[in-house]
Amino acid sequence: VVFLSGKDHVDADNNNDQDLYVRDMVTGAFEWIDFVGDGSSIGNEVYEIDLSGNGRTIVFESRANLLPGETADRDVYAYDRQTDTATLVSGSVGGMSDDGRGSRSPAVTDDGRYVVFLTGKDLDPAHDDNGEQDYYVKDLASGTYSWIDFFGDGSSVGDDAWDTKISGDGSKIVFESDDDLFPGELSSRDIYVYDRDAEEGMLLSAARPEGDELDRGTRDASISDDGRFVTVFSGKDFLASDTNGDQDL
């Protein structure tokens, strides 16, 4: 289990500030993540922490400038527990014109190789020219970025996308958004899926036409390792047997 804490769970942690820790639930031991490598704290502006399925890679977003060469007020970072290496995931590439744009909402695959995140940077300047927020996947092994053209027409998913998840095998990305990304949507918040193999985005939480709760929101998605199953919390009655008129899983 990875978490952020102001407690000094090990004697070596003496910076008296916030740090990432990993707890081994079998042995009960705590592992202090000395992210920068000099014993300093990463501060309390850390959000959206995720741990790869194999337990090797930690990803998170932060408003602090933790590594040299940063220009944005919010960035995505990774930490390799095997090599004790810190990486700026949302760095710059040649040809970019928007170094100062932020990045957030990361998630990592089971093997710790691929990280998905939302950013205003055009990390694929040859194709991403909409000047707005887009999802990218970074291959931590090669350092390359893959732009997620969610609609297939080069347009942006906007800045109201949150709670990003990626399936363990990397095949599907899910997120929630307050924007109506497809025509005919009635609810204020919905869940969307992107199939990386088919290169296709879809609305997961579409109401059934004969339903009684067409405009209720849906949120807090989670996806299985193989990308087949997604669980959501919703006020919509996706099945006729749901007649309680309230929120359900």
N, C-alpha and C positions, 0 to 999 in steps of 0.2 A: 504494500500500500504506500503510495507516495502522497505527501501532504506538505503544506507550508505551516511553520510553527515558530513562535518566538521563544519557545523553551529550548534549553541546552540539554538535549537528550543524551549527548556524549560529552566527555570532558574536553575534547579538543575544540569544541565549539564555544569560543569565548568572546564572540563579537557582540553579544547582548542585543541581538536584533533578529529579524526574520530570516529563516533558512528553509530550504527544502530538505525533507527527510524521507527515507524509505524504511518501512518496518517489515521485517520478515515475520510473517504470521505463524511460521512453524517453530522458529527458534526464539522469537520474541525480541531479537536484536534490532537496534536502530542503526541506520547508516546515514551519516551526515553528508549532504551533497555540498562540497566546497566548490561552488559553481565556477568562480573566477580563478580559484587555485591559490589564493593568497589569504584565505581565512576570513575575507570580508563577507558581509551580508548582501543578499540580492534585494533587500528591502521588502516593503509590504505592498508594492504595486504589481503584484503577480496574480494572474487570473487564468482560468481555463486550462488547468494542469491535466495532462494526460500521460498515461504510461503504456508503453507497447505491451502486447500480449506476452512476449517472452521476458518482460521485466527489464530489458536492457536500456531502452531509450525513454527519456522524459522530455516532454515538450510543454511549453507554456508561453503565455504572452506577458509582456511587462512594459510599463511606462518609463522605467529607468533605463538609462544607457549603460548596459552592463559590459559591452565589449567595444573595442576601438572601431572607429570608422562609421559609427551610426549617425544617421541624419534625421530619422523620424522620431516622433514622440511616443510611438508604440510599436514594438517589434515582437517577432516570434523567435524563440530560442529552443535549442535541443541540447540535451546532455547525455553522453554515452557513458553508462556506468562501467562498462568493461574497459574502456580506454581512458576514462576520466577526462573526456574532451568536451568542451563547451563550444557550441556552434551558433552563429547568427543565421537562422533559417531564412529570414526575410531580408537578405542583403541586396545589394545593387548589382546590376549587370550593365554591360556596355550598351550605349544607345538610349538609355533611360532619360526621361525628361522630368521625372517626378520623384526624386530621391526622398523628399520630405513626407511623402504619404505614408500613413500608418498601416500596420498589419495586425491581425487578431484572429481569435477563435480557431486555434489549431487542434488537430487530432492526428494520431499516428497509427500506422498499421501494426499488425501483430509482430512482424519481424523487425520493426523499428526502422525500416528503410525509407518509407514514404510518409511525408507530412503534408496534410492539406490545411490551407489557411485562406482567410479572406484578406485582400489587400487592395489599396488604391494605386500601388506601383504597377507600371507596365513592364513586368519581368520578362515578357515576350514581346519586345517592342516591334518586331516585324509583323505581328498579327493582332496583338491587343492594343487597339488605338481608340477605345471608347472613352478614355479619360476618367473612368469611374471604377467602382469596386468590382472585383472579380475573384473567383476562387482559383487558386493555383495548387499544384501538387509538386513538392520538391523531392527529388531522389537524393537522399543524403549520401549515397555511395558515390554517385557521379557528380553531384552538385548541380544537376540540370533541373529546370523548371518546366512544368506542363501546364499550359493555360486551359482552364475549364470554360469552354464556350457553351454555357448552359443552354442557350436557346438555339444555337447553331447559326445565328445571324450576326455574331460579333457584339451584341448588346450586353449591357451590364446587368447583374442581379441586384444592384443597388446596395445601399449601406444599411438596410434594415434586415440583414441576415445574421442569425445567431445560432449558438448551440450546435456547432458543426460536429458531425461524427463521420468516421470512415470505417467500412467493414474491415475485419481482420485481414482479409485477403486483398484489400485495396480495390475491389471491383466496383463498390458503390459508395457514394457520398450522400449523406442526408443532412438537412438543416431546416431551421424554421425561419420564416420571414413574415414581417408585418405588411409587406407590400403584396399587392395582387399581381403575381408574375404571369398569370395566364388569363385570357379573357373569360368573363362570366363568373369569376370568383365572388363570393358574397361575404366570407368571414374575414375578420381583422387579422388573423394569424393562421398560417397553414404550414404543413410539412412538405418538403420537396425532396426528390431523389434524383441523383445523376448517376447514370450507368456509364462507367468509364470505357467499357468494352464496346458498347453500342454507340457511345458518344451522344447520349440522349438524356434530356431532362424531362421530368414529369412531376405533376402534382399528385402526391400520395393521398392527401386527405380530402379528396373531392367528395362532396356530399352526394348521397344517392338521391335521384330526382324526386322520389316519392317520400323522402324523409320529412320529419317534422321540424328538424333543427338545422336548417340549411346554412345559417349564418353564424353558428357557434365556432369558436376557435379551436385549434389543435396545436399541441406543443410537446416539448421534452421527448424528442425521438431518441431511440437507441436501436442499433442494428446488430444482427448476428454476424459471426465471423465470416460466414460464407456469403453474406449479402442477401440472403433469402428472406429473412424475417425482420420486420420493423415494429417496435412497440411504440405507441403514442398515447397521450392523454388528451381527451377531446370531449367537447360538449355535444358533438354531432351524434346522431343515431345511425351509425353505419349499417346496423342490422335492424330488421323489424322487431326482433325480440327485445331490443333495448328501448324500454318505454318509461324509464324513470325520469326523463327530462333533465338530467344533470350530467356532471362530468364522469367519464369512465375511462378505464384503460382498454 
